[in-house]
Amino acid sequence: MSDRNPAAEALRTARLSLRRPAEADINAIFEIHHDPETCLHNPSDALARPDEARELYRRWNEQWQRHGYGYWVARRLDSDRQLGFCGMKPMELQGMKVLNLFYRFATSAWGQGYAGEAATAVVAWASRHVPDLPLIARVRPANIASQRVAVRAGLTRAEHLDCDGYDGHDWIYIAEPAN
């Protein structure tokens, strides 16, 4: 049974449009996840072949169908070019059900605040629409830029939740519950 929410399929910020991924985004999924720099801190996320991007899109789409939210495609309001992806997925962390915040942007979009802007919109959406699940970000200790994005989006370090992830030790950041 899906708790799908069509209103969740598009978000807007001052500079960005975020929308649910479509099959037409598979090439962008591949380009961004194939770039060694974008997956430097999470090499298990790197894609080697275009068919892997199609499979990743399939998983993202299934999550949208099952939960009514997932990863959004981010682009500037004045452009059709995909800058990257930002969203969340349900997972377990140390036996606790949580939403894991994800953001990955093309290197050409780095340093311009897009990831932080998108992540802030996703965190705000989650606090309104999925308030029962804590929202966390798993960040590699050496990934200073990702740490800054998490903090900009309103998350704080939760050292007591740090654990090993797919690619090594993860620092955990958590969103404060909405009042």
C-alpha positions as CSV (number, residue, x, y, z in Angstrom):
1,M,0.0,0.0,0.0
2,S,1.4,3.4,-1.0
3,D,1.0,6.5,1.1
4,R,2.0,8.4,-2.0
5,N,1.6,12.2,-1.9
6,P,1.6,13.9,-5.3
7,A,2.2,17.2,-3.7
8,A,5.6,15.9,-2.5
9,E,6.8,15.4,-6.1
10,A,7.9,19.0,-6.5
11,L,9.7,21.4,-4.1
12,R,10.9,24.9,-4.8
13,T,13.5,27.1,-3.1
14,A,14.7,30.7,-4.0
15,R,16.9,29.3,-6.7
16,L,16.0,25.7,-7.2
17,S,13.3,23.5,-8.5
18,L,13.3,19.9,-7.1
19,R,11.2,17.3,-8.7
20,R,10.7,13.6,-8.7
21,P,13.2,11.8,-11.0
22,A,12.0,10.5,-14.4
23,E,13.5,8.1,-16.8
24,A,14.9,11.1,-18.8
25,D,17.2,11.7,-15.8
26,I,19.0,8.4,-16.1
27,N,21.9,10.0,-18.1
28,A,22.3,12.6,-15.4
29,I,22.2,9.9,-12.7
30,F,25.0,8.2,-14.5
31,E,27.1,11.3,-15.2
32,I,27.0,12.5,-11.6
33,H,27.5,9.0,-10.0
34,H,30.2,8.1,-12.5
35,D,32.4,11.1,-11.6
36,P,35.1,9.9,-9.2
37,E,35.0,13.2,-7.4
38,T,31.3,13.0,-6.5
39,C,31.8,9.6,-4.9
40,L,35.2,10.2,-3.4
41,H,34.0,9.7,0.2
42,N,31.4,7.0,-0.7
43,P,33.1,4.9,-3.4
44,S,30.4,2.2,-3.1
45,D,27.9,4.7,-4.6
46,A,30.0,5.1,-7.8
47,L,28.5,3.8,-11.0
48,A,30.7,2.2,-13.7
49,R,28.1,1.5,-16.4
50,P,25.0,3.2,-17.7
51,D,22.8,0.2,-16.9
52,E,23.7,0.7,-13.2
53,A,22.1,4.2,-13.4
54,R,18.9,2.6,-14.9
55,E,18.8,0.2,-11.9
56,L,19.4,3.1,-9.4
57,Y,16.6,5.0,-11.0
58,R,14.4,1.9,-10.7
59,R,15.1,1.7,-7.0
60,W,14.4,5.4,-6.5
61,N,11.1,5.2,-8.4
62,E,10.0,2.1,-6.4
63,Q,10.7,4.1,-3.2
64,W,8.5,7.0,-4.5
65,Q,5.7,4.5,-5.3
66,R,6.0,2.8,-1.9
67,H,6.4,5.9,0.3
68,G,5.4,9.0,-1.6
69,Y,8.8,10.6,-1.2
70,G,12.4,9.9,-2.1
71,Y,15.2,11.6,-4.0
72,W,14.5,14.8,-5.9
73,V,16.3,16.1,-9.0
74,A,17.6,19.6,-8.4
75,R,18.0,22.2,-11.1
76,R,18.2,26.0,-11.2
77,L,14.9,27.7,-11.8
78,D,16.3,29.3,-15.0
79,S,17.7,26.0,-16.4
80,D,16.7,22.5,-17.4
81,R,20.2,21.1,-16.5
82,Q,20.2,18.8,-13.6
83,L,22.6,20.0,-10.8
84,G,22.3,16.9,-8.6
85,F,20.0,15.0,-6.3
86,C,18.8,15.5,-2.8
87,G,16.3,13.5,-0.8
88,M,15.8,10.9,1.8
89,K,15.1,7.2,2.2
90,P,13.9,5.1,5.1
91,M,16.5,2.9,6.7
92,E,17.6,1.5,10.1
93,L,20.3,3.0,12.2
94,Q,21.3,1.0,15.2
95,G,17.9,-0.7,15.3
96,M,16.0,2.7,15.0
97,K,13.9,3.5,12.0
98,V,15.1,6.8,10.5
99,L,15.1,8.8,7.3
100,N,18.6,9.1,5.7
101,L,19.2,12.5,4.0
102,F,21.1,12.2,0.8
103,Y,22.7,14.9,-1.4
104,R,25.0,14.5,-4.4
105,F,25.7,17.3,-6.9
106,A,27.7,17.6,-10.0
107,T,31.2,19.1,-9.4
108,S,30.2,22.1,-11.5
109,A,27.6,22.9,-8.9
110,W,29.9,22.7,-5.9
111,G,30.6,25.8,-3.8
112,Q,27.5,27.7,-4.8
113,G,25.2,26.6,-1.9
114,Y,22.9,24.5,-4.0
115,A,23.3,21.3,-1.9
116,G,22.6,23.2,1.3
117,E,19.6,24.9,-0.2
118,A,18.1,21.7,-1.5
119,A,18.9,19.8,1.8
120,T,17.2,22.6,3.8
121,A,14.0,22.2,1.7
122,V,14.0,18.4,2.1
123,V,14.5,18.7,5.8
124,A,11.7,21.2,6.1
125,W,9.4,18.9,4.0
126,A,10.3,15.9,6.1
127,S,9.5,17.7,9.4
128,R,6.1,18.5,8.1
129,H,5.2,15.3,6.3
130,V,7.1,12.5,8.0
131,P,7.5,13.9,11.5
132,D,7.5,10.5,13.2
133,L,10.8,9.4,11.7
134,P,14.1,11.1,12.8
135,L,16.0,12.5,9.9
136,I,19.7,11.9,9.9
137,A,22.7,12.4,7.6
138,R,25.6,9.9,7.5
139,V,28.7,11.9,6.7
140,R,32.3,10.7,6.3
141,P,34.6,12.4,8.8
142,A,36.9,13.7,6.0
143,N,34.0,15.1,4.0
144,I,34.0,18.7,5.3
145,A,31.7,20.0,2.6
146,S,29.0,17.4,3.4
147,Q,29.3,18.3,7.1
148,R,28.6,21.9,6.2
149,V,25.6,21.0,4.1
150,A,24.2,19.0,7.0
151,V,24.6,21.8,9.4
152,R,23.2,24.4,7.0
153,A,20.2,22.2,6.6
154,G,19.6,22.3,10.4
155,L,21.2,19.1,11.5
156,T,23.5,18.7,14.5
157,R,26.2,16.2,15.3
158,A,24.9,13.2,17.2
159,E,28.2,11.5,18.2
160,H,26.4,8.8,20.2
161,L,24.9,7.5,16.9
162,D,28.2,7.4,14.9
163,C,28.8,4.0,13.4
164,D,30.4,2.1,10.5
165,G,28.8,2.5,7.1
166,Y,29.3,0.9,3.7
167,D,32.5,2.8,3.1
168,G,33.9,3.2,6.6
169,H,33.1,5.2,9.7
170,D,30.1,7.6,9.5
171,W,29.5,10.6,11.6
172,I,25.8,11.1,12.2
173,Y,24.0,14.4,12.1
174,I,20.4,14.6,13.2
175,A,17.6,17.1,12.6
176,E,16.1,18.5,15.8
177,P,12.4,17.6,16.2
178,A,9.9,20.3,15.1
179,N,8.2,22.1,17.9
